[in-house]
Amino acid sequence: MTHKSGFVNIIGNPNVGKSTLLNVLLGEKLSIVTSKAQTTRHRILGIINTDDYQIVYSDTPGIIKPHYKMHDAMMGFVKSAIDDADVLLYVTDVVETKDKNIEFIEKVNKSTVPVLLVINKIDLFRENELEPLVALWKELMPRAEVIPVSALKKFNVETIFARILEKLPEGPAYYDKDAFSDKTERFFVSEIIREKIFYNYQKEIPYSVEVGIELFKEDDNMINIKAVIICSRETQKGILIGKGGLALKKVGSQARFDIEKFLGKKVFLEMFVKVMKDWRDSDRLLKEFGYNL
């Protein structure tokens, strides 16, 4: 039997459910998910292996207009995902404006790879409202195969998987068969902490912070982790820490629970906050945090 392998890259506007869809396709949580835009900042690979195929899924940031060098790097991840895809999943939903970031739709239309246009969140729609929406997207992206789904309810996701297997090219595996991602455990720990910041803080705070892992030391009984939360201003530092340190303790407790679940081991997590003004425009810091400039 021939072996299939390829990159299945997920792109789309913020908050349409790209990360939720990736996690459902993988069968486990890999990308962090919140209700806020710009939760995903990196291109994150999730790998499915069997004897017959290797699917390399790629989650990407939501498409935005850049205001910082960090945003430029994020959009670079999206552009690379269009360029190197074997199958492209363009994810929209039932509520977003159809002409939002139309230039990326035009880029997808010009590509030569198979495109699956996924209309997510159909659980929020009445059945009779869906048909005209499908017709509209078929007009906007005539090459694409339109698949309505609810990633949250895991409805019709198996159709996406079946189409991917049909369209995946033949070839050898790109990664070891026991690999599940291209990212390190340190990266996923920092993402879990950042997810809890998105859940617990409002306004500009989640968008103004980054998380670095300064220590990741494992022994027989425990993993010791020291994380630094970078923010842009002293006022943000005060909000992150909270009165008597309670806000930061809450984030740490929530993060430690999920980190232990992810790593399968007891964790001692130490966190502190540091102000680094204009870090989102610093070439050096962005490189340290994994943004390719």
Secondary structure as UniProt FT lines:
FT   STRAND          4..12
FT   TURN            14..15
FT   HELIX           18..26
FT   TURN            37..38
FT   STRAND          44..49
FT   STRAND          53..59
FT   HELIX           69..83
FT   STRAND          87..93
FT   TURN            98..101
FT   HELIX           102..110
FT   STRAND          115..120
FT   HELIX           122..124
FT   HELIX           127..140
FT   TURN            142..143
FT   STRAND          145..148
FT   TURN            151..154
FT   HELIX           157..167
FT   TURN            177..178
FT   HELIX           185..200
FT   TURN            203..205
FT   HELIX           206..208
FT   STRAND          210..218
FT   STRAND          223..231
FT   HELIX           234..241
FT   HELIX           243..245
FT   HELIX           246..263
FT   STRAND          267..275
FT   TURN            277..278
FT   HELIX           279..281
FT   HELIX           283..288
FT   TURN            289..290
//
